[in-house]
């Protein structure tokens, strides 16, 4: 069993994957969770997490661009683009979507703001 898992892990590390345990439970490994175990800086992890978030924003005509990361204060600055820039729900997207995901990937993130 472990050889199948290891093969699947090696084959799919870059795009994320799922598999079933022997008891039938489906396990999902998503790229932004895997990056915590790779040798990346916090800024690289933040940028990678934004890449994972980007498709859902783009599906609604928006986008997000990384601006800066201040490790001392825990502040991440991003710029919401496209339909996100003028959307009345941009604040919810920023706090409940982007900030929440970035905090999962880099617990040192304290705040995310749109500039």
MARBA-3410 file (N, C-alpha, C, O; in Angstrom, 1 decimal):
115
0.8,-1.2,0.0,0.0,0.0,0.0,0.9,1.3,0.0,0.6,2.2,-0.7 ~ 1.9,1.3,0.8,2.7,2.5,0.8,3.4,2.8,-0.5,3.6,4.0,-0.8 ~ 3.8,1.8,-1.2,4.4,2.0,-2.5,3.4,2.7,-3.5,3.9,3.6,-4.3 ~ 2.2,2.4,-3.4,1.2,3.0,-4.3,1.0,4.5,-3.8,1.0,5.4,-4.7 ~ 1.0,4.7,-2.5,0.9,6.0,-2.0,2.1,6.9,-2.4,1.9,8.0,-2.9
3.3,6.3,-2.2,4.5,7.1,-2.5,4.5,7.4,-4.0,4.9,8.5,-4.4 ~ 4.1,6.4,-4.9,4.1,6.7,-6.3,3.2,7.8,-6.6,3.5,8.7,-7.4 ~ 1.9,7.7,-6.0,0.9,8.8,-6.3,1.4,10.1,-5.8,1.2,11.1,-6.4 ~ 2.1,10.1,-4.6,2.6,11.4,-4.0,3.6,12.0,-5.0,3.5,13.2,-5.3 ~ 4.5,11.2,-5.4,5.6,11.7,-6.3,5.0,12.2,-7.6,5.4,13.2,-8.2
4.0,11.5,-8.2,3.4,11.8,-9.4,2.6,13.1,-9.4,2.6,13.8,-10.4 ~ 2.0,13.4,-8.2,1.0,14.4,-8.2,1.4,15.6,-7.2,0.5,16.4,-6.9 ~ 2.6,15.6,-6.7,3.0,16.6,-5.7,2.7,18.0,-6.3,2.3,18.9,-5.5 ~ 3.0,18.3,-7.5,2.9,19.6,-8.0,1.4,20.1,-8.2,1.2,21.3,-8.2 ~ 0.5,19.2,-8.4,-0.9,19.7,-8.7,-1.9,19.3,-7.6,-3.1,19.6,-7.8
-1.5,18.5,-6.6,-2.4,18.1,-5.6,-3.1,16.8,-6.1,-3.1,16.5,-7.3 ~ -3.6,16.1,-5.1,-4.2,14.8,-5.5,-5.2,14.3,-4.4,-5.3,14.9,-3.3 ~ -5.9,13.3,-4.7,-6.7,12.6,-3.7,-6.5,11.1,-3.8,-6.2,10.6,-4.9 ~ -6.8,10.4,-2.8,-6.8,8.9,-2.8,-7.7,8.4,-1.7,-8.2,9.1,-0.8 ~ -8.1,7.1,-1.8,-8.9,6.4,-0.9,-8.1,5.6,0.1,-7.1,4.9,-0.3
-8.4,5.7,1.4,-7.7,4.9,2.4,-8.3,3.5,2.3,-9.3,3.3,1.6 ~ -7.7,2.5,2.9,-8.2,1.1,2.9,-9.7,1.0,3.4,-10.4,0.1,3.1 ~ -10.1,2.0,4.3,-11.4,2.0,4.9,-12.4,2.7,4.0,-13.6,2.8,4.3 ~ -11.9,3.3,2.9,-12.8,4.0,1.9,-12.9,5.5,2.1,-13.7,6.1,1.4 ~ -12.2,6.0,3.1,-12.2,7.5,3.3,-11.4,8.1,2.2,-10.3,7.7,1.9
-12.0,9.2,1.6,-11.2,9.9,0.6,-10.4,11.0,1.2,-10.9,11.8,2.0 ~ -9.1,11.0,0.9,-8.2,12.0,1.4,-7.8,12.9,0.3,-7.5,12.5,-0.8 ~ -7.9,14.2,0.6,-7.5,15.2,-0.4,-6.2,15.9,0.0,-6.1,16.3,1.2 ~ -5.3,16.0,-0.9,-4.1,16.8,-0.6,-4.1,17.9,-1.7,-4.1,17.6,-2.9 ~ -4.1,19.1,-1.2,-4.2,20.2,-2.1,-2.8,20.9,-2.1,-2.1,21.0,-1.0
-2.5,21.5,-3.2,-1.1,22.1,-3.3,-0.8,23.0,-2.2,0.3,23.0,-1.7 ~ -1.8,23.9,-1.8,-1.4,24.9,-0.8,-1.2,24.3,0.6,-0.5,24.9,1.4 ~ -1.7,23.1,0.8,-1.3,22.4,2.1,0.0,21.7,2.0,0.8,21.7,2.9 ~ 0.3,21.2,0.8,1.6,20.5,0.6,2.8,21.5,0.7,3.9,21.1,1.2 ~ 2.6,22.7,0.3,3.7,23.7,0.3,4.3,24.0,1.7,5.4,24.4,1.9
3.5,23.7,2.7,4.0,23.9,4.1,5.1,23.0,4.4,5.9,23.3,5.3 ~ 5.2,21.9,3.7,6.3,20.9,4.0,7.5,21.0,3.0,8.5,20.3,3.2 ~ 7.4,21.9,2.1,8.5,22.2,1.2,9.4,23.3,1.7,9.0,24.1,2.6 ~ 10.6,23.4,1.3,11.5,24.4,1.7,11.3,25.7,1.0,12.0,26.0,0.0 ~ 10.3,26.4,1.4,10.0,27.7,0.8,10.0,28.8,1.8,9.7,28.6,3.0
10.3,30.0,1.4,10.2,31.2,2.3,8.7,31.4,2.6,7.8,31.0,1.8 ~ 8.4,32.2,3.6,7.0,32.6,3.9,6.4,33.4,2.7,5.3,33.2,2.4 ~ 7.2,34.3,2.1,6.7,35.0,1.0,6.4,34.1,-0.2,5.4,34.3,-0.9 ~ 7.2,33.1,-0.4,6.9,32.2,-1.5,5.7,31.4,-1.3,4.9,31.1,-2.2 ~ 5.4,31.0,0.0,4.2,30.3,0.4,3.0,31.2,0.2,2.0,30.7,-0.3
3.1,32.4,0.5,2.0,33.4,0.3,1.7,33.5,-1.1,0.5,33.4,-1.5 ~ 2.7,33.7,-1.9,2.5,33.8,-3.4,1.9,32.6,-4.0,1.0,32.7,-4.8 ~ 2.3,31.4,-3.5,1.8,30.1,-4.0,0.3,30.0,-3.6,-0.5,29.5,-4.4 ~ 0.0,30.4,-2.4,-1.4,30.3,-1.9,-2.3,31.2,-2.7,-3.4,30.8,-3.0 ~ -1.8,32.4,-3.1,-2.6,33.3,-4.0,-2.8,32.7,-5.3,-3.9,32.9,-5.9
-1.8,31.9,-5.8,-2.0,31.2,-7.1,-3.1,30.2,-7.0,-3.9,30.0,-8.0 ~ -3.3,29.6,-5.8,-4.4,28.6,-5.6,-5.7,29.3,-5.6,-6.7,28.7,-6.0 ~ -5.8,30.5,-5.0,-7.0,31.3,-4.9,-7.4,31.9,-6.2,-8.6,32.1,-6.5 ~ -6.5,32.3,-7.0,-6.7,33.1,-8.2,-7.8,32.5,-9.2,-8.6,33.3,-9.6 ~ -7.8,31.2,-9.4,-8.8,30.7,-10.4,-10.3,31.0,-10.0,-11.1,31.2,-10.8
-10.5,30.9,-8.7,-11.9,31.2,-8.2,-12.3,32.7,-8.4,-13.4,33.0,-8.7 ~ -11.3,33.5,-8.2,-11.5,35.0,-8.5,-11.7,35.2,-10.0,-12.6,36.0,-10.4 ~ -10.9,34.6,-10.8,-10.9,34.8,-12.2,-12.2,34.3,-12.8,-12.7,34.8,-13.8 ~ -12.8,33.3,-12.2,-14.1,32.7,-12.7,-15.2,33.8,-12.6,-16.2,33.7,-13.3 ~ -15.0,34.7,-11.7,-16.0,35.8,-11.6,-15.5,37.1,-12.2,-16.1,38.2,-12.0
-14.4,37.1,-13.0,-13.9,38.2,-13.7,-12.9,39.1,-12.9,-12.6,40.2,-13.3 ~ -12.5,38.6,-11.7,-11.6,39.3,-10.9,-10.2,38.6,-10.9,-9.9,37.7,-11.6 ~ -9.4,39.2,-10.0,-8.0,38.6,-9.8,-7.4,39.2,-8.6,-7.9,40.2,-8.0 ~ -6.2,38.7,-8.2,-5.5,39.3,-7.1,-4.0,39.3,-7.4,-3.5,38.3,-8.1 ~ -3.3,40.3,-7.0,-1.9,40.4,-7.3,-1.2,40.7,-5.9,-1.6,41.5,-5.1
-0.1,39.9,-5.7,0.7,40.1,-4.5,1.5,41.4,-4.6,2.0,41.7,-5.7 ~ 1.5,42.2,-3.5,2.2,43.5,-3.5,3.4,43.3,-2.5,4.5,43.6,-2.9 ~ 3.1,43.0,-1.3,4.2,42.9,-0.3,3.8,42.0,0.9,2.7,41.7,1.1 ~ 4.9,41.6,1.6,4.8,40.9,2.9,5.7,41.5,3.9,6.9,41.6,3.6 ~ 5.2,41.9,5.0,6.0,42.4,6.1,6.0,41.4,7.2,5.1,41.2,8.0
7.2,40.7,7.3,7.3,39.6,8.3,7.2,40.2,9.8,6.7,39.5,10.6 ~ 7.6,41.4,10.0,7.6,42.0,11.3,6.2,42.2,11.8,5.9,41.9,13.0 ~ 5.3,42.7,10.9,4.0,43.0,11.4,2.9,42.0,11.0,1.8,41.9,11.5 ~ 3.3,41.0,10.1,2.4,40.0,9.6,1.4,40.5,8.6,0.4,39.9,8.3 ~ 1.7,41.7,8.0,0.8,42.3,7.0,1.2,41.8,5.6,2.3,41.9,5.1
0.1,41.4,4.9,0.2,41.1,3.5,-0.6,42.1,2.7,-1.7,42.3,3.0 ~ 0.0,42.7,1.7,-0.7,43.7,0.9,-0.9,43.0,-0.5,0.0,42.5,-1.1 ~ -2.1,43.1,-0.9,-2.5,42.6,-2.3,-3.3,43.7,-3.0,-3.7,44.7,-2.4 ~ -3.4,43.5,-4.3,-4.3,44.4,-5.0,-5.4,43.5,-5.7,-5.0,42.6,-6.5 ~ -6.6,43.8,-5.4,-7.7,43.2,-6.1,-7.9,43.8,-7.4,-7.9,45.1,-7.5
-8.1,43.0,-8.5,-8.1,43.5,-9.8,-9.4,43.1,-10.5,-10.2,42.3,-10.0 ~ -9.7,43.7,-11.7,-10.8,43.3,-12.5,-12.1,43.6,-11.7,-12.3,44.6,-11.1 ~ -13.1,42.6,-11.8,-14.4,42.8,-11.2,-14.3,42.9,-9.7,-15.1,43.5,-9.0 ~ -13.2,42.4,-9.1,-13.0,42.4,-7.6,-12.7,43.8,-7.1,-13.1,44.2,-6.0 ~ -12.1,44.7,-8.0,-11.7,46.0,-7.5,-12.9,46.9,-7.2,-12.8,47.8,-6.4
-14.0,46.7,-7.9,-15.2,47.6,-7.6,-16.3,46.8,-7.0,-17.4,47.4,-6.8 ~ -16.1,45.6,-6.6,-17.2,44.7,-6.1,-17.6,45.1,-4.7,-16.7,45.2,-3.8 ~ -18.9,45.2,-4.4,-19.3,45.5,-3.0,-18.9,44.3,-2.0,-18.9,44.5,-0.8 ~ -18.7,43.1,-2.6,-18.3,42.0,-1.7,-16.8,41.8,-1.6,-16.3,40.8,-1.1 ~ -16.0,42.8,-2.1,-14.6,42.7,-2.1,-14.0,42.5,-0.6,-13.0,41.8,-0.4
-14.6,43.2,0.3,-14.1,43.1,1.7,-14.3,41.7,2.3,-13.5,41.2,3.0 ~ -15.4,41.1,1.9,-15.7,39.7,2.3,-14.7,38.7,1.6,-14.2,37.8,2.3 ~ -14.5,39.0,0.4,-13.5,38.1,-0.4,-12.2,38.2,0.2,-11.5,37.3,0.4 ~ -11.8,39.5,0.6,-10.5,39.7,1.2,-10.3,39.0,2.5,-9.3,38.3,2.7 ~ -11.2,39.2,3.4,-11.1,38.7,4.8,-11.5,37.3,4.9,-10.7,36.5,5.5
-12.6,36.9,4.4,-13.1,35.5,4.6,-12.6,34.5,3.6,-12.7,33.3,3.8 ~ -12.0,35.0,2.5,-11.5,34.2,1.5,-9.9,34.2,1.5,-9.3,33.2,1.9 ~ -9.4,35.3,1.0,-7.9,35.4,0.9,-7.2,35.3,2.2,-6.3,34.5,2.4 ~ -7.6,36.2,3.1,-6.9,36.2,4.4,-7.0,34.9,5.2,-6.0,34.4,5.7 ~ -8.1,34.3,5.2,-8.3,33.0,5.8,-7.4,32.0,5.3,-6.8,31.2,6.0
-7.3,31.9,3.9,-6.4,30.9,3.3,-5.0,31.2,3.6,-4.2,30.2,3.8 ~ -4.6,32.4,3.5,-3.2,32.8,3.7,-2.8,32.4,5.2,-1.6,32.0,5.4 ~ -3.6,32.6,6.1,-3.3,32.3,7.5,-3.2,30.8,7.7,-2.4,30.4,8.6 ~ -3.9,30.0,6.9,-3.7,28.6,7.0,-2.3,28.1,6.5,-1.7,27.3,7.1 ~ -1.9,28.8,5.5,-0.6,28.5,4.9,0.6,29.0,5.7,1.6,28.4,5.9
0.4,30.3,6.1,1.5,31.0,6.9,0.8,31.6,8.1,0.2,32.7,8.1 ~ 0.8,30.8,9.2,0.2,31.3,10.4,0.7,32.7,10.9,0.0,33.3,11.7 ~ 1.8,33.1,10.5,2.4,34.4,10.9,1.6,35.6,10.2,1.8,36.7,10.7 ~ 0.8,35.3,9.2,0.0,36.3,8.6,-1.0,36.8,9.6,-1.8,36.0,10.1 ~ -1.0,38.1,9.9,-2.0,38.7,10.8,-3.1,39.4,10.1,-4.2,39.5,10.7
-2.8,40.0,9.0,-3.8,40.9,8.3,-3.4,40.9,6.8,-2.3,40.9,6.4 ~ -4.5,41.0,6.0,-4.3,41.2,4.6,-5.1,42.4,4.2,-6.3,42.5,4.5 ~ -4.5,43.3,3.5,-5.2,44.5,3.0,-5.0,44.7,1.5,-4.0,44.4,0.9 ~ -6.1,45.3,1.0,-6.1,45.7,-0.5,-5.5,47.1,-0.6,-5.9,48.0,0.1 ~ -4.5,47.2,-1.5,-3.9,48.6,-1.7,-4.2,49.1,-3.1,-3.8,50.2,-3.5
END
